[in-house]
Amino acid sequence: MVIPGLIAAALSLAPQTATQHDAHAQHRADMDHRGQQAMGFDQARIRHTFAAAERGGVIEIVAKDPKDSETVARVRGHLGFGT
């Protein structure tokens, strides 16, 4: 008898989960758009890594494809390193 109750509970949560997923996907898309506008490169083409450091923190930004010279140049430009 417990299993049918669990299935019913899971089914009753499914629409809410889908809605939350849609909201998260929209939030992510909005954040990526703002990031591209502010930083000048496609967020889907890079990877950010954040690490704590003794005097603050470190953010590493790398192009997912090392042969993507356009993204590499845009990241370097954003960070003030030029090309």
DSSP file (Angstrom, degrees, kcal/mol; ACC not computed):
  #  RESIDUE AA STRUCTURE BP1 BP2  ACC     N-H-->O    O-->H-N    N-H-->O    O-->H-N    TCO  KAPPA ALPHA  PHI   PSI    X-CA   Y-CA   Z-CA
    1    1 A M     >        0   0    0      0, 0.0     4,-1.1     0, 0.0     0, 0.0   0.000 360.0 360.0 360.0 -25.0    0.0    0.0    0.0
    2    2 A V  H  >  +     0   0    0      1,-0.2     4,-2.2     2,-0.2     5,-0.2   0.897 360.0  59.1 -69.4 -39.7    2.9    2.4    0.5
    3    3 A I  H  > S+     0   0    0      1,-0.2     4,-2.6     2,-0.2     5,-0.2   0.926 102.8  50.1 -60.4 -48.5    4.1    2.2   -3.1
    4    4 A P  H  > S+     0   0    0      0, 0.0     4,-2.4     0, 0.0    -1,-0.2   0.892 111.1  51.9 -57.8 -35.6    0.9    3.5   -4.6
    5    5 A G  H  X S+     0   0    0     -4,-1.1     4,-2.2     2,-0.2    -2,-0.2   0.896 109.7  48.3 -65.1 -39.8    1.0    6.4   -2.2
    6    6 A L  H  X S+     0   0    0     -4,-2.2     4,-2.5     2,-0.2    -1,-0.2   0.895 111.4  50.0 -67.0 -39.8    4.6    7.2   -3.2
    7    7 A I  H  X S+     0   0    0     -4,-2.6     4,-2.6     2,-0.2    -2,-0.2   0.920 111.1  48.9 -64.4 -43.0    3.7    7.0   -6.8
    8    8 A A  H  X S+     0   0    0     -4,-2.4     4,-2.1    -5,-0.2    -2,-0.2   0.907 111.8  49.3 -63.0 -41.5    0.7    9.3   -6.3
    9    9 A A  H  X S+     0   0    0     -4,-2.2     4,-1.1     2,-0.2    -2,-0.2   0.914 111.9  48.5 -64.5 -42.1    2.9   11.8   -4.3
   10   10 A A  H  X S+     0   0    0     -4,-2.5     4,-1.0     1,-0.2     3,-0.4   0.906 111.8  49.2 -64.7 -41.8    5.6   11.7   -7.1
   11   11 A L  H  < S+     0   0    0     -4,-2.6     3,-0.4     1,-0.2    -1,-0.2   0.863 106.9  55.3 -66.5 -35.1    3.0   12.3   -9.8
   12   12 A S  H  < S+     0   0    0     -4,-2.1     4,-0.4     1,-0.2    -1,-0.2   0.773 109.7  47.7 -70.1 -22.9    1.5   15.2   -7.9
   13   13 A L  H  X S+     0   0    0     -4,-1.1     4,-2.5    -3,-0.4    -1,-0.2   0.658  89.4  86.2 -87.6 -17.5    4.9   16.9   -7.7
   14   14 A A  H  X S+     0   0    0     -4,-1.0     4,-2.4    -3,-0.4     5,-0.2   0.890  87.7  48.0 -56.3 -47.6    5.7   16.4  -11.4
   15   15 A P  H  > S+     0   0    0      0, 0.0     4,-2.2     0, 0.0    -1,-0.2   0.906 113.4  48.6 -62.3 -38.4    4.0   19.6  -12.7
   16   16 A Q  H  > S+     0   0    0     -4,-0.4     4,-2.7     2,-0.2    -2,-0.2   0.910 111.0  50.4 -65.6 -41.5    5.6   21.7  -10.0
   17   17 A T  H  X S+     0   0    0     -4,-2.5     4,-2.6     2,-0.2    -1,-0.2   0.913 110.2  49.7 -63.1 -42.4    9.0   20.2  -10.9
   18   18 A A  H  X S+     0   0    0     -4,-2.4     4,-2.5    -5,-0.2    -1,-0.2   0.900 111.8  49.0 -62.9 -40.5    8.5   20.9  -14.6
   19   19 A T  H  X S+     0   0    0     -4,-2.2     4,-2.4     2,-0.2    -2,-0.2   0.913 111.5  48.5 -65.1 -43.0    7.6   24.5  -13.8
   20   20 A Q  H  X S+     0   0    0     -4,-2.7     4,-2.6     2,-0.2    -2,-0.2   0.896 110.6  51.9 -63.7 -39.0   10.6   24.9  -11.5
   21   21 A H  H  X S+     0   0    0     -4,-2.6     4,-2.8     2,-0.2    -2,-0.2   0.927 110.0  48.6 -62.1 -45.0   12.8   23.4  -14.3
   22   22 A D  H  X S+     0   0    0     -4,-2.5     4,-2.4     2,-0.2    -2,-0.2   0.906 111.8  49.3 -61.3 -42.3   11.4   25.9  -16.8
   23   23 A A  H  X S+     0   0    0     -4,-2.4     4,-2.5     2,-0.2    -1,-0.2   0.906 112.6  47.7 -64.4 -41.7   12.0   28.8  -14.4
   24   24 A H  H  X S+     0   0    0     -4,-2.6     4,-2.7     2,-0.2    -2,-0.2   0.916 111.3  50.6 -65.1 -42.8   15.5   27.6  -13.8
   25   25 A A  H  X S+     0   0    0     -4,-2.8     4,-2.3     2,-0.2    -2,-0.2   0.899 112.2  47.1 -62.3 -40.5   16.2   27.2  -17.5
   26   26 A Q  H  X S+     0   0    0     -4,-2.4     4,-2.7     2,-0.2    -1,-0.2   0.910 111.5  50.8 -67.6 -41.8   14.8   30.8  -18.1
   27   27 A H  H  X S+     0   0    0     -4,-2.5     4,-2.6     1,-0.2    -2,-0.2   0.924 111.6  48.2 -60.0 -44.5   17.0   32.2  -15.3
   28   28 A R  H  X S+     0   0    0     -4,-2.7     4,-2.7     2,-0.2    -2,-0.2   0.911 111.5  49.5 -62.9 -43.6   20.0   30.5  -16.8
   29   29 A A  H  X S+     0   0    0     -4,-2.3     4,-2.2     2,-0.2    -2,-0.2   0.908 112.5  47.9 -62.9 -42.1   19.3   31.8  -20.3
   30   30 A D  H  X S+     0   0    0     -4,-2.7     4,-2.5     2,-0.2    -2,-0.2   0.911 112.6  48.9 -63.8 -42.7   18.8   35.3  -18.9
   31   31 A M  H  X S+     0   0    0     -4,-2.6     4,-2.6     2,-0.2    -2,-0.2   0.909 111.0  49.7 -64.5 -42.9   22.1   35.1  -16.9
   32   32 A D  H  X S+     0   0    0     -4,-2.7     4,-2.5     2,-0.2    11,-0.3   0.901 110.7  50.9 -62.5 -40.6   24.0   33.8  -20.0
   33   33 A H  H  X S+     0   0    0     -4,-2.2     4,-2.3     2,-0.2    -2,-0.2   0.934 111.8  46.3 -62.9 -46.5   22.6   36.7  -22.0
   34   34 A R  H  X S+     0   0    0     -4,-2.5     4,-2.7     1,-0.2     5,-0.2   0.901 112.4  51.8 -62.7 -40.1   23.6   39.2  -19.4
   35   35 A G  H  X S+     0   0    0     -4,-2.6     4,-3.0     2,-0.2     5,-0.4   0.908 109.5  48.8 -62.1 -42.4   27.1   37.6  -19.2
   36   36 A Q  H  X S+     0   0    0     -4,-2.5     4,-2.1     2,-0.2    -1,-0.2   0.907 113.2  47.8 -65.1 -40.4   27.5   37.7  -23.0
   37   37 A Q  H  < S+     0   0    0     -4,-2.3    -2,-0.2    -5,-0.2    -1,-0.2   0.928 119.0  39.1 -64.6 -45.1   26.5   41.4  -23.0
   38   38 A A  H  < S+     0   0    0     -4,-2.7    -2,-0.2    -5,-0.2    -1,-0.2   0.867 127.8  30.9 -75.2 -37.5   28.8   42.3  -20.1
   39   39 A M  H  < S-     0   0    0     -4,-3.0    -3,-0.2    -5,-0.2    -2,-0.2   0.686  97.3-127.8-100.7 -20.3   31.8   40.2  -21.0
   40   40 A G  S  < S+     0   0    0     -4,-2.1     2,-0.3    -5,-0.4    -4,-0.2   0.649  73.3  89.3  85.4  14.6   31.6   40.1  -24.8
   41   41 A F  S    S-     0   0    0     -6,-0.4     2,-0.4    -5,-0.1    -1,-0.2  -0.989  84.5 -92.9-144.3 155.9   31.8   36.3  -25.3
   42   42 A D    >   -     0   0    0     -2,-0.3     3,-1.7     1,-0.2     4,-0.2  -0.498  27.1-150.5 -69.7 118.5   29.3   33.4  -25.5
   43   43 A Q  G >  S+     0   0    0     -2,-0.4     3,-1.0   -11,-0.3    -1,-0.2   0.760  94.6  62.1 -62.6 -26.1   28.9   31.9  -22.1
   44   44 A A  G 3  S+     0   0    0      1,-0.2    -1,-0.3   -12,-0.1    -2,-0.1   0.662 100.3  55.2 -73.6 -15.1   28.2   28.5  -23.6
   45   45 A R  G <  S+     0   0    0     -3,-1.7    19,-2.6    19,-0.1    20,-0.5   0.411 106.2  56.0 -98.4   1.4   31.7   28.4  -25.2
   46   46 A I  E <   -A   63   0A   0     -3,-1.0     2,-0.4    17,-0.3    17,-0.2  -0.814  66.1-140.0-128.6 168.5   33.6   29.0  -22.0
   47   47 A R  E     -A   62   0A   0     15,-2.4    15,-2.1    -2,-0.3     2,-0.4  -0.997  12.8-154.6-129.7 128.6   34.0   27.4  -18.5
   48   48 A H  E     -A   61   0A   0     -2,-0.4     2,-0.4    13,-0.2    13,-0.2  -0.841   8.6-170.6 -97.9 137.3   34.4   29.5  -15.3
   49   49 A T  E     -A   60   0A   0     11,-2.3    11,-2.9    -2,-0.4     2,-0.4  -0.998   4.7-162.3-126.9 128.5   36.2   27.9  -12.4
   50   50 A F  E     +A   59   0A   0     -2,-0.4     2,-0.4     9,-0.2     9,-0.2  -0.905  12.0 174.2-111.6 136.3   36.0   29.7   -9.0
   51   51 A A  E     -A   58   0A   0      7,-2.3     7,-2.9    -2,-0.4     2,-0.2  -1.000  30.1-120.5-142.6 139.8   38.5   29.0   -6.2
   52   52 A A  E     -A   57   0A   0     -2,-0.4     2,-0.3     5,-0.2     5,-0.3  -0.510  32.7-170.5 -73.3 146.5   39.1   30.6   -2.8
   53   53 A A  E >   -A   56   0A   0      3,-2.6     3,-1.8    -2,-0.2     5,-0.0  -0.912  37.6-103.5-135.0 163.3   42.5   32.0   -2.2
   54   54 A E  T 3  S+     0   0    0     -2,-0.3    -1,-0.1     1,-0.3    -2,-0.0   0.858 122.6  35.1 -55.9 -38.2   44.3   33.3    0.8
   55   55 A R  T 3  S-     0   0    0     -3,-0.0     2,-0.4     2,-0.0    -1,-0.3   0.134 137.7 -61.5-105.0  20.2   43.9   36.9   -0.3
   56   56 A G  E <  S-A   53   0A   0     -3,-1.8    -3,-2.6     2,-0.0     2,-0.3  -0.897  81.3 -49.7 144.9-112.0   40.4   36.5   -1.9
   57   57 A G  E     -A   52   0A   0     -2,-0.4     2,-0.4    -5,-0.3    -5,-0.2  -0.970  32.5-129.5-158.0 170.3   39.6   34.3   -4.8
   58   58 A V  E     -A   51   0A   0     -7,-2.9    -7,-2.3    -2,-0.3     2,-0.5  -0.990  11.5-163.4-129.9 134.3   40.6   33.3   -8.3
   59   59 A I  E     -A   50   0A   0     -2,-0.4     2,-0.5    -9,-0.2    -9,-0.2  -0.982   7.6-164.6-117.7 122.7   38.3   33.0  -11.3
   60   60 A E  E     -A   49   0A   0    -11,-2.9   -11,-2.3    -2,-0.5     2,-0.5  -0.918   3.3-170.7-106.4 130.3   39.6   31.0  -14.3
   61   61 A I  E     +A   48   0A   0     -2,-0.5     2,-0.4   -13,-0.2   -13,-0.2  -0.981  12.5 170.2-121.2 119.9   37.9   31.5  -17.6
   62   62 A V  E     -A   47   0A   0    -15,-2.1   -15,-2.4    -2,-0.5     2,-0.3  -0.969  37.0-113.2-130.3 146.2   38.8   29.1  -20.4
   63   63 A A  E     -A   46   0A   0     -2,-0.4   -17,-0.3   -17,-0.2   -18,-0.1  -0.579  22.3-136.9 -70.9 135.4   37.4   28.4  -23.9
   64   64 A K  S    S+     0   0    0    -19,-2.6    -1,-0.1    -2,-0.3   -18,-0.1   0.865  99.6  47.8 -62.3 -35.0   35.9   24.9  -24.0
   65   65 A D  S >  S-     0   0    0    -20,-0.5     3,-2.5     1,-0.1    -1,-0.2  -0.922  75.4-157.8-107.7 109.3   37.5   24.4  -27.4
   66   66 A P  T 3  S+     0   0    0      0, 0.0    -1,-0.1     0, 0.0    -2,-0.1   0.704  93.7  59.4 -61.4 -17.5   41.2   25.5  -27.3
   67   67 A K  T 3  S+     0   0    0      1,-0.1     2,-2.0    -3,-0.0     3,-0.2   0.469  75.0 103.4 -87.0  -2.2   41.1   26.0  -31.1
   68   68 A D    <>  +     0   0    0     -3,-2.5     4,-2.3     1,-0.2     3,-0.2  -0.546  46.6 172.5 -80.3  77.8   38.3   28.6  -30.7
   69   69 A S  H  > S+     0   0    0     -2,-2.0     4,-2.4     1,-0.2    -1,-0.2   0.794  70.6  58.4 -63.3 -30.2   40.6   31.6  -31.2
   70   70 A E  H  > S+     0   0    0      2,-0.2     4,-2.3     1,-0.2    -1,-0.2   0.948 110.0  42.1 -64.4 -47.9   37.7   34.1  -31.4
   71   71 A T  H  > S+     0   0    0     -3,-0.2     4,-2.7     2,-0.2     5,-0.2   0.912 113.6  52.7 -65.9 -41.9   36.5   33.1  -27.9
   72   72 A V  H  X S+     0   0    0     -4,-2.3     4,-2.6     1,-0.2    -1,-0.2   0.930 111.3  47.2 -58.1 -45.4   40.1   33.0  -26.5
   73   73 A A  H  X S+     0   0    0     -4,-2.4     4,-2.4     1,-0.2    -1,-0.2   0.898 112.2  49.5 -64.4 -40.6   40.7   36.5  -27.9
   74   74 A R  H  X S+     0   0    0     -4,-2.3     4,-2.4     2,-0.2    -2,-0.2   0.901 111.7  48.2 -66.7 -40.2   37.5   37.8  -26.4
   75   75 A V  H  X S+     0   0    0     -4,-2.7     4,-2.1     2,-0.2    -2,-0.2   0.946 112.8  48.3 -64.0 -47.4   38.2   36.4  -23.0
   76   76 A R  H  <>S+     0   0    0     -4,-2.6     5,-3.1    -5,-0.2     6,-0.8   0.900 112.2  49.6 -60.4 -40.6   41.7   37.8  -23.1
   77   77 A G  H ><5S+     0   0    0     -4,-2.4     3,-1.1     4,-0.2    -1,-0.2   0.907 109.1  51.7 -63.8 -42.2   40.3   41.2  -24.1
   78   78 A H  H 3<5S+     0   0    0     -4,-2.4    -1,-0.2     1,-0.3    -2,-0.2   0.874 111.0  48.4 -61.9 -37.3   37.8   41.1  -21.3
   79   79 A L  T 3<5S-     0   0    0     -4,-2.1    -1,-0.3    -5,-0.2    -2,-0.2   0.479 119.6-110.4 -84.7  -1.7   40.5   40.4  -18.8
   80   80 A G  T < 5S+     0   0    0     -3,-1.1    -3,-0.2    -4,-0.4    -2,-0.1   0.683  87.8 114.0  85.3  17.7   42.7   43.2  -20.1
   81   81 A F      < -     0   0    0     -5,-3.1    -4,-0.2     1,-0.3    -5,-0.1   0.527  63.3-146.8 -97.4  -7.3   45.3   41.0  -21.7
   82   82 A G              0   0    0     -6,-0.8    -1,-0.3     1,-0.2    -3,-0.1  -0.324 360.0 360.0  68.7-159.2   44.7   41.9  -25.3
   83   83 A T              0   0    0     -7,-0.1    -1,-0.2    -6,-0.1    -9,-0.1   0.410 360.0 360.0-110.1 360.0   45.3   39.2  -27.9
